[in-house]
């Protein structure tokens, strides 16, 4: 997952979220690894609403990226 996001040619901002504390270490590891890519200008962390975890399961975490401003 990190290689796919970090491999972008253009500069990107990234957000990593996790549904529960059980998967927080995996989300932490992903966020830290993304900071090592030159195309990643920043990583935001977020915690989705409980309704997201109810639909995806308590072990869900994910990432999305968008073009970096400027």
BAPAMAR-108852 format. One record per residue: residue number from 1; x, z, y of N, C-alpha, C in turn; residue in three letters. Coordinates in Angstrom, 1 decimal, always signed. Layout:
seq/n.east/n.up/n.north/ca.east/ca.up/ca.north/c.east/c.up/c.north/type
NUM/X/Z/Y/X/Z/Y/X/Z/Y/ALA $
...
This chain:
seq/n.east/n.up/n.north/ca.east/ca.up/ca.north/c.east/c.up/c.north/type
1/+0.8/+0.0/-1.2/+0.0/+0.0/+0.0/+0.9/+0.0/+1.2/UNK $
2/+1.9/+0.8/+1.3/+2.8/+0.9/+2.4/+3.5/-0.5/+2.7/UNK $
3/+4.0/-1.1/+1.6/+4.7/-2.4/+1.8/+3.7/-3.5/+2.3/UNK $
4/+2.5/-3.4/+1.9/+1.5/-4.4/+2.4/+1.3/-4.2/+3.9/UNK $
5/+1.1/-3.0/+4.4/+0.9/-2.7/+5.8/+2.2/-2.9/+6.6/UNK $
6/+3.3/-2.3/+6.1/+4.5/-2.4/+6.8/+5.2/-3.8/+6.8/UNK $
7/+4.7/-4.7/+6.0/+5.3/-6.0/+5.9/+4.7/-7.0/+7.0/UNK $
8/+3.8/-6.5/+7.8/+3.3/-7.4/+8.9/+4.4/-7.9/+9.8/UNK $
9/+4.3/-9.1/+10.2/+5.3/-9.7/+11.2/+5.0/-9.2/+12.6/UNK $
10/+3.8/-9.0/+12.9/+3.4/-8.5/+14.3/+3.4/-7.0/+14.3/UNK $
11/+3.5/-6.4/+15.4/+3.5/-5.0/+15.6/+2.1/-4.4/+15.3/UNK $
12/+2.0/-3.4/+14.6/+0.7/-2.8/+14.2/+0.7/-1.3/+14.4/UNK $
13/-0.5/-0.8/+14.8/-0.8/+0.6/+14.8/-1.5/+0.9/+13.5/UNK $
14/-1.4/+2.1/+13.0/-1.9/+2.4/+11.6/-2.7/+3.7/+11.7/UNK $
15/-3.7/+3.8/+10.9/-4.4/+5.1/+10.7/-4.5/+5.4/+9.2/UNK $
16/-4.2/+6.6/+8.9/-4.3/+7.1/+7.5/-5.3/+8.2/+7.4/UNK $
17/-6.3/+8.2/+6.5/-7.2/+9.2/+6.4/-7.4/+9.7/+5.0/UNK $
18/-7.9/+10.9/+4.8/-8.1/+11.5/+3.4/-9.4/+12.3/+3.4/UNK $
19/-10.0/+12.2/+2.3/-11.3/+12.9/+2.1/-11.3/+14.3/+1.8/UNK $
20/-10.2/+14.8/+1.2/-10.1/+16.2/+0.9/-8.7/+16.7/+0.9/UNK $
21/-8.5/+18.0/+0.8/-7.2/+18.6/+0.8/-6.4/+18.2/-0.5/UNK $
22/-7.1/+17.9/-1.5/-6.5/+17.6/-2.8/-5.6/+16.3/-2.7/UNK $
23/-6.0/+15.4/-1.8/-5.2/+14.2/-1.7/-4.4/+14.1/-0.4/UNK $
24/-4.4/+15.2/+0.4/-3.7/+15.3/+1.6/-2.2/+15.0/+1.4/UNK $
25/-1.6/+15.5/+0.4/-0.1/+15.2/+0.1/+0.1/+13.7/+0.0/UNK $
26/-0.7/+13.0/-0.7/-0.6/+11.6/-0.9/-0.7/+10.8/+0.4/UNK $
27/-1.7/+11.3/+1.2/-1.9/+10.7/+2.5/-0.7/+11.0/+3.4/UNK $
28/-0.1/+12.2/+3.4/+1.1/+12.6/+4.1/+2.2/+11.7/+3.7/UNK $
29/+2.4/+11.5/+2.5/+3.5/+10.6/+2.0/+3.4/+9.2/+2.5/UNK $
30/+2.1/+8.7/+2.4/+1.9/+7.3/+2.9/+2.2/+7.2/+4.4/UNK $
31/+1.7/+8.1/+5.1/+1.9/+8.1/+6.6/+3.4/+8.2/+6.9/UNK $
32/+4.1/+9.0/+6.2/+5.6/+9.1/+6.5/+6.3/+7.8/+6.1/UNK $
33/+5.9/+7.2/+5.0/+6.6/+6.0/+4.6/+6.3/+4.8/+5.6/UNK $
34/+5.1/+4.8/+6.1/+4.8/+3.8/+7.1/+5.6/+3.8/+8.3/UNK $
35/+6.0/+5.0/+8.7/+6.8/+5.2/+9.9/+8.2/+4.5/+9.8/UNK $
36/+8.6/+4.3/+8.6/+9.9/+3.6/+8.3/+9.9/+2.1/+8.5/UNK $
37/+8.8/+1.5/+8.7/+8.8/+0.1/+8.9/+8.9/-0.3/+10.4/UNK $
38/+9.7/-1.3/+10.7/+9.9/-1.6/+12.1/+8.6/-2.2/+12.8/UNK $
39/+7.7/-2.8/+12.0/+6.5/-3.3/+12.6/+5.4/-2.3/+12.9/UNK $
40/+5.6/-1.1/+12.4/+4.6/+0.0/+12.6/+5.0/+0.8/+13.8/UNK $
41/+4.2/+0.8/+14.9/+4.6/+1.4/+16.1/+4.0/+2.9/+16.2/UNK $
42/+3.1/+3.2/+15.3/+2.6/+4.6/+15.3/+1.6/+4.8/+14.2/UNK $
43/+1.4/+6.0/+13.8/+0.5/+6.3/+12.7/-0.4/+7.5/+13.2/UNK $
44/-1.7/+7.2/+13.2/-2.7/+8.2/+13.5/-3.2/+8.8/+12.2/UNK $
45/-3.5/+10.1/+12.2/-4.2/+10.7/+11.0/-5.6/+11.0/+11.4/UNK $
46/-6.5/+10.9/+10.4/-7.9/+11.3/+10.6/-8.4/+11.8/+9.3/UNK $
47/-9.5/+12.6/+9.5/-10.3/+13.1/+8.4/-11.7/+12.6/+8.5/UNK $
48/-12.1/+11.7/+7.5/-13.5/+11.2/+7.6/-14.5/+12.3/+7.5/UNK $
49/-15.7/+12.0/+7.9/-16.8/+12.9/+7.8/-17.1/+13.2/+6.3/UNK $
50/-17.7/+14.3/+6.0/-18.0/+14.6/+4.6/-18.8/+13.6/+3.9/UNK $
51/-19.6/+12.9/+4.6/-20.5/+11.9/+4.0/-19.6/+10.7/+3.4/UNK $
52/-18.5/+10.5/+4.0/-17.6/+9.4/+3.4/-17.1/+9.9/+2.0/UNK $
53/-16.6/+11.2/+2.0/-16.2/+11.7/+0.7/-17.3/+11.8/-0.3/UNK $
54/-18.5/+12.0/+0.1/-19.6/+12.0/-0.8/-19.8/+10.6/-1.5/UNK $
55/-19.6/+9.6/-0.7/-19.8/+8.2/-1.3/-18.6/+7.7/-2.0/UNK $
56/-17.4/+8.1/-1.6/-16.2/+7.5/-2.2/-15.5/+8.4/-3.2/UNK $
57/-15.8/+9.7/-3.1/-15.3/+10.7/-4.0/-14.3/+11.6/-3.2/UNK $
58/-14.0/+12.8/-3.7/-13.2/+13.7/-3.0/-11.7/+13.3/-3.0/UNK $
59/-11.3/+12.4/-3.9/-9.9/+12.1/-4.0/-9.6/+10.8/-3.2/UNK $
60/-10.4/+10.3/-2.4/-10.2/+9.1/-1.7/-9.3/+9.3/-0.4/UNK $
61/-8.4/+8.3/-0.2/-7.7/+8.2/+1.0/-7.4/+6.8/+1.3/UNK $
62/-7.2/+6.4/+2.5/-7.0/+5.0/+2.8/-6.3/+4.8/+4.1/UNK $
63/-6.1/+3.6/+4.4/-5.3/+3.2/+5.6/-5.9/+1.9/+6.2/UNK $
64/-5.8/+1.8/+7.5/-6.2/+0.6/+8.1/-5.2/+0.4/+9.2/UNK $
65/-5.0/-0.9/+9.6/-4.1/-1.2/+10.7/-4.8/-2.2/+11.7/UNK $
66/-4.2/-2.2/+12.9/-4.8/-3.1/+13.9/-3.6/-3.5/+14.8/UNK $
67/-3.7/-4.6/+15.5/-2.6/-5.0/+16.4/-2.3/-3.9/+17.4/UNK $
68/-1.0/-3.7/+17.6/-0.6/-2.7/+18.5/-0.8/-3.2/+19.9/UNK $
69/-1.2/-2.3/+20.8/-1.4/-2.7/+22.2/-0.1/-3.1/+22.9/UNK $
70/-0.2/-4.0/+23.8/+0.9/-4.4/+24.6/+1.7/-5.4/+23.9/UNK $
